[in-house]
Amino acid sequence: MSTELTDGLHVLLVEDNPGDARLIRHYLHADASNTVDAPDVTHVESIDAAMDHLSTAEFDLVLLDLGLADSRGIETLERLNERIDDADIPPLPIVVLTGLTDDETALRAIQQGAQDYLLKDQLEGELLERAVRYALERHRQERQLERQNERLERFASIVSHDLRNPLQVAQGRLGHVEPQTSTANHLDAAADALDRMEELVDDLLVLARDGRSIDTVASVDIADVARSAWRSVESPASELHIEVTGTATADAGRLTQLFENLFRNAVEHGSTSPPSQAPGDAVEHDSTSPPSQAPGDAVEHGDPGDTAGVTITVGDVDDGFYVADDGPGIPASERDDVFDAGYSTNENGTGFGLDIVREIADAHGWSITVTESETGGARFEMTGLDLDGDG
């Protein structure tokens, strides 16, 4: 749909005052700039007549007077919107016209979907032309966003279905296995991993469908959430140091997912050990562990010739926390790109981990930055948290 007033633009004017209708037509046909062509205007005097035309012809925009003979005020817009919905007519932009100065009605009109609210006694050609063009552009962008959301919803549903089927098969098969002593731990770990995958599918669907919204927040202990996340990360030869204190208002599930993705990012990009160990092989050190422990002191579970993993530290900053590692770090030239979807320097990585981290931070209203840690690795700082105090 064009955002210019061209001879291809069709406007439906709903106005029961003949004098006002002539004046509006004049403004639409006598643009002072002389740079655009006048639109084709169809004039009707009631909502019923408007619906007759909308049902049989295509229009790009409606100019609606709120003070009609059979309807007054915001009810006029509500009735037209209801009739359009009931008739399954595609949404189109509506610019409201009125002779009354009423800020409350103007606000309600915008809330009801009107693209603009114009006072008749202040109308002139340039103002009306600009209102029409802006209304068309805003409406076009709204429709584009709706289509994008519909595609995202279809994608999320397909991913959900295609992931859930093999998950359910694997969970069902595990349920029929009589674990031997030597394999019990492996089967339990596999079952836990499948359950966590199912939780992640649910979380990702919420992110995809609800965008930046957060449904439930509560006071959570940051250190406890970090420990819980670490237990879900496959991290051979790597260590976690917990130095963070206090609690924050957050969605515990989303915060867990945030930590998991930061931890996995550190392990995948900082360790050369084979990623084949069970999550239980990870080593965790509380804040009582010496923070000066060198990366070489990490307990290693890979082959003797393998390089040790990374040491990850979760600590405090003024209004939040940081997650730092002693891996190779992120070049300054790439730090602006690491949160982009699909970005990864690991050939086995999905490139979505840090994008998810940013989405979760945004959903809480937090800020996230990446810099260099004291040991030359990567350091992610989460700030702007609603901290409740020290633990």
C-alpha positions in Angstrom: 0.0 0.0 0.0 1.4 3.4 -0.9 2.1 6.0 1.7 1.7 8.8 -0.8 -1.5 10.6 -1.9 -1.7 9.3 -5.4 -4.6 8.8 -7.8 -4.5 5.2 -6.8 -5.5 6.0 -3.2 -9.2 5.4 -2.3 -10.6 7.2 0.8 -14.0 6.6 2.4 -15.2 9.7 4.1 -18.0 9.1 6.7 -19.4 12.6 7.4 -23.1 13.6 7.8 -22.4 17.4 7.6 -22.5 18.4 3.9 -20.5 21.5 4.6 -17.8 19.7 6.5 -17.7 17.0 3.8 -17.1 19.6 1.0 -14.4 21.3 3.1 -12.6 18.0 3.7 -12.8 17.1 0.0 -11.4 20.5 -0.8 -8.4 19.9 1.5 -7.8 16.5 0.0 -7.9 17.9 -3.6 -6.1 21.1 -3.0 -2.9 20.1 -1.4 -0.8 23.3 -1.0 2.5 21.4 -1.8 1.2 20.5 -5.3 3.6 17.5 -5.2 1.0 14.7 -4.9 -2.2 13.8 -6.7 -5.6 14.0 -5.1 -7.1 10.7 -3.8 -10.4 9.3 -5.0 -12.9 10.1 -2.2 -16.2 8.3 -1.6 -18.6 10.2 0.7 -21.2 8.6 2.9 -23.2 9.9 5.8 -23.7 6.8 8.1 -22.0 3.7 9.4 -24.6 1.5 7.5 -23.7 3.2 4.2 -20.0 2.9 5.0 -20.4 -0.8 5.5 -22.2 -1.2 2.2 -19.2 0.3 0.4 -16.6 -1.5 2.5 -18.3 -4.8 1.7 -18.3 -4.2 -2.1 -15.2 -2.2 -2.8 -11.6 -1.8 -1.5 -10.5 1.3 0.3 -7.1 2.3 1.6 -8.3 4.6 4.5 -11.4 5.8 6.3 -11.9 9.3 7.5 -14.5 9.0 10.2 -16.5 11.8 11.9 -17.4 10.8 15.4 -20.5 13.0 15.5 -22.9 11.2 13.1 -26.7 11.5 13.3 -27.1 7.9 14.5 -24.0 7.7 16.6 -22.0 10.1 18.8 -18.5 10.1 20.3 -16.2 7.1 20.8 -19.2 4.7 20.2 -19.0 5.7 16.5 -15.5 4.2 16.2 -16.4 1.2 18.3 -19.4 0.4 16.2 -17.5 0.7 12.9 -14.7 -1.5 14.2 -17.2 -4.1 15.4 -19.0 -4.1 12.0 -15.8 -4.5 10.1 -14.7 -7.4 12.3 -18.1 -9.1 12.0 -18.0 -8.7 8.2 -14.5 -10.2 8.0 -13.3 -7.1 6.2 -9.5 -6.7 6.3 -8.4 -4.1 8.8 -7.7 -0.7 7.3 -6.5 2.6 8.8 -9.0 5.0 10.3 -8.4 8.7 11.0 -11.0 10.2 13.3 -12.4 13.6 12.8 -14.3 15.6 15.5 -15.6 19.0 16.3 -15.1 18.6 20.0 -11.8 19.1 22.0 -11.7 16.2 24.3 -8.4 14.7 25.3 -10.0 11.6 26.9 -12.0 10.8 23.8 -8.8 11.3 21.7 -6.9 8.9 23.9 -9.7 6.3 23.7 -9.9 6.6 20.0 -6.2 5.8 19.6 -6.6 2.9 22.1 -9.5 1.6 19.9 -7.2 1.5 16.9 -7.6 4.9 15.3 -4.4 6.1 13.6 -5.0 9.8 14.3 -7.4 12.2 15.9 -8.0 15.5 14.1 -10.0 18.6 15.1 -12.2 19.9 12.3 -11.7 23.6 13.3 -7.9 23.1 12.9 -7.9 21.3 9.6 -6.0 22.5 6.6 -4.7 20.8 3.5 -1.1 20.1 4.6 -2.2 18.8 8.0 -4.8 16.4 6.6 -2.4 15.2 3.9 0.3 14.5 6.5 -2.2 12.7 8.8 -3.3 10.5 5.9 0.2 9.6 4.8 1.4 8.8 8.3 -1.7 6.7 9.0 -1.1 4.7 5.9 2.5 4.1 6.9 1.7 3.2 10.5 -1.0 0.8 9.3 1.4 -0.8 6.8 4.0 -1.4 9.5 1.4 -2.8 11.9 0.3 -5.3 9.2 3.9 -6.2 8.4 4.5 -6.9 12.1 1.4 -9.0 12.4 2.5 -11.1 9.4 6.0 -11.5 10.9 4.4 -12.6 14.2 2.2 -15.1 12.3 5.2 -16.6 10.6 7.0 -16.8 13.9 4.1 -18.5 15.5 3.9 -21.1 12.7 7.7 -21.6 13.0 7.5 -22.1 16.8 4.6 -24.6 16.4 6.5 -26.6 13.8 9.7 -26.6 15.9 7.7 -27.6 19.0 6.0 -30.5 17.2 9.2 -31.8 15.6 11.1 -31.6 18.8 8.5 -33.0 21.1 7.9 -36.2 19.0 11.5 -37.6 19.4 11.6 -36.4 23.0 8.4 -38.3 23.8 9.7 -41.4 22.0 13.0 -41.3 23.9 11.3 -40.7 27.3 8.9 -43.6 26.6 11.7 -45.9 25.7 13.7 -45.0 28.8 10.6 -45.7 30.9 10.7 -49.4 29.8 14.4 -49.9 30.6 15.4 -51.8 33.7 18.5 -50.0 34.7 21.6 -52.1 35.5 23.9 -50.9 38.2 26.6 -49.9 35.8 24.2 -47.9 33.6 21.8 -46.4 36.2 23.6 -43.1 36.4 23.8 -42.8 32.6 20.1 -43.6 32.2 19.2 -41.1 35.0 21.3 -38.4 33.3 19.7 -39.1 29.9 16.2 -38.9 31.4 17.1 -35.6 33.2 18.5 -34.2 29.9 15.4 -35.1 28.0 13.2 -33.5 30.7 15.3 -30.4 30.5 15.0 -30.3 26.7 11.2 -30.4 27.1 11.4 -27.5 29.5 13.6 -25.6 27.1 11.1 -26.1 24.3 8.4 -24.6 26.4 10.6 -21.7 27.4 11.6 -21.0 23.8 8.0 -21.1 22.7 7.2 -18.5 25.3 10.1 -16.3 24.1 8.9 -16.7 20.5 5.2 -16.1 21.2 5.3 -13.6 23.9 8.4 -11.6 22.9 9.8 -9.6 25.8 7.0 -10.3 28.3 7.7 -11.9 31.7 4.7 -13.6 33.4 5.9 -14.3 36.9 8.6 -12.8 39.0 9.7 -13.4 42.6 12.7 -12.8 44.8 15.3 -15.4 43.9 18.7 -16.2 45.3 21.1 -15.5 42.4 23.8 -17.9 43.6 21.2 -20.7 44.0 19.9 -20.2 40.5 23.5 -20.2 39.1 24.2 -23.5 40.9 21.0 -25.0 39.5 21.9 -23.9 36.0 25.5 -25.3 36.3 24.1 -28.8 37.1 22.4 -28.8 33.7 25.5 -27.9 31.7 27.8 -30.5 30.2 31.1 -29.1 31.3 34.0 -31.6 31.5 37.2 -30.3 33.1 35.6 -26.9 33.9 34.9 -25.2 37.2 32.4 -22.8 38.5 33.2 -20.3 41.3 30.2 -18.7 43.0 31.1 -15.3 44.5 27.8 -13.6 43.9 25.6 -12.7 46.8 22.0 -11.4 47.4 18.7 -11.9 45.8 16.9 -10.3 42.8 13.4 -10.0 41.5 13.3 -12.2 38.5 11.6 -15.1 36.7 13.6 -18.0 38.2 13.1 -20.2 35.1 14.3 -17.6 32.7 17.2 -16.6 34.9 18.2 -20.3 35.0 18.1 -20.4 31.2 20.2 -17.2 31.0 22.9 -18.8 33.2 22.8 -22.0 31.3 23.5 -20.3 28.0 26.3 -18.1 29.4 27.9 -21.2 31.0 27.6 -23.2 27.8 29.0 -20.4 25.8 32.1 -20.2 28.1 32.6 -24.0 28.0 32.1 -24.4 24.2 34.4 -21.6 23.3 37.0 -22.0 26.0 37.5 -25.7 26.4 39.2 -28.1 24.0 38.2 -31.2 26.1 35.7 -33.5 24.4 32.1 -32.5 25.2 31.1 -36.1 26.0 31.1 -36.1 29.8 27.9 -36.2 31.9 26.8 -33.0 33.7 27.8 -34.6 36.9 31.4 -34.4 36.0 31.4 -30.6 36.3 33.2 -29.2 39.3 31.7 -26.4 41.4 33.4 -24.2 44.0 31.5 -21.9 46.3 32.6 -18.4 47.2 34.8 -20.0 50.0 37.1 -21.5 47.3 40.2 -19.4 46.6 39.3 -17.0 43.8 42.9 -17.0 42.7 42.9 -20.6 41.8 44.6 -21.0 38.4 42.8 -22.6 35.5 45.3 -25.4 35.5 44.1 -26.4 39.0 40.7 -27.5 37.5 39.9 -31.2 37.9 40.1 -32.8 34.5 37.9 -35.7 33.4 39.0 -36.0 29.7 42.0 -37.8 28.4 45.3 -36.9 30.1 46.5 -35.2 26.9 43.5 -33.0 26.6 43.6 -29.3 27.4 41.9 -28.3 30.7 38.5 -26.6 30.6 37.6 -23.1 31.7 37.1 -21.6 35.1 33.9 -19.6 35.3 33.1 -17.0 38.0 29.8 -15.5 38.9 30.3 -12.3 40.9 28.7 -9.1 42.0 28.6 -5.7 40.3 26.9 -2.6 41.7 23.4 -3.3 40.4 23.7 -6.8 39.1 26.1 -9.6 38.5 28.7 -10.8 36.1 29.7 -14.1 34.5 33.4 -14.2 33.6 35.7 -17.0 32.2 39.4 -17.5 31.6 39.0 -18.7 28.0 40.3 -17.0 24.9 37.8 -14.1 25.2 36.0 -12.1 22.5 37.8 -9.7 20.2 36.7 -6.1 20.8 35.7 -5.9 17.1 33.2 -8.7 17.5 31.6 -7.8 20.8 28.7 -5.9 19.1 27.8 -8.9 17.1 27.9 -11.7 19.6 24.2 -11.3 20.6 23.0 -11.5 17.0 20.9 -14.6 16.2 23.0 -17.3 14.5 26.4 -15.7 15.4 28.9 -18.3 16.5 32.6 -19.0 16.2 32.1 -22.6 17.1 31.3 -24.8 14.1 29.1 -27.0 16.4 27.3 -24.1 18.0 23.8 -23.0 17.1 24.5 -19.3 17.5 21.3 -18.8 19.4 22.6 -19.0 23.0 23.6 -15.4 23.5 20.6 -14.1 21.5 18.4 -15.9 24.0 20.5 -14.4 26.9 19.8 -10.9 25.5 16.1 -11.6 25.0 15.8 -12.8 28.6 17.7 -9.7 29.9 15.5 -7.4 27.8 12.3 -9.2 29.1 13.4 -8.3 32.6 14.4 -4.7 31.7 18.1 -5.4 32.4 21.1 -4.3 30.4 23.8 -6.7 29.3 27.3 -5.8 28.1 30.4 -7.9 27.2 34.0 -7.0 27.9 37.2 -8.7 28.9 37.7 -10.5 32.1 40.7 -10.1 34.4 42.2 -13.2 32.9 41.7 -12.2 29.3 38.5 -14.2 28.8 35.0 -13.0 28.3 33.0 -11.2 30.9 29.2 -10.6 30.6 27.7 -8.0 33.0 24.0 -7.9 33.8 23.0 -4.6 35.3 19.8 -2.8 36.2 18.5 -5.6 38.4 16.0 -5.0 41.2 18.3 -6.3 43.9 16.8 -7.2 47.3 20.0 -7.2 49.4 22.8 -9.4 50.3 22.4 -13.1 51.1 
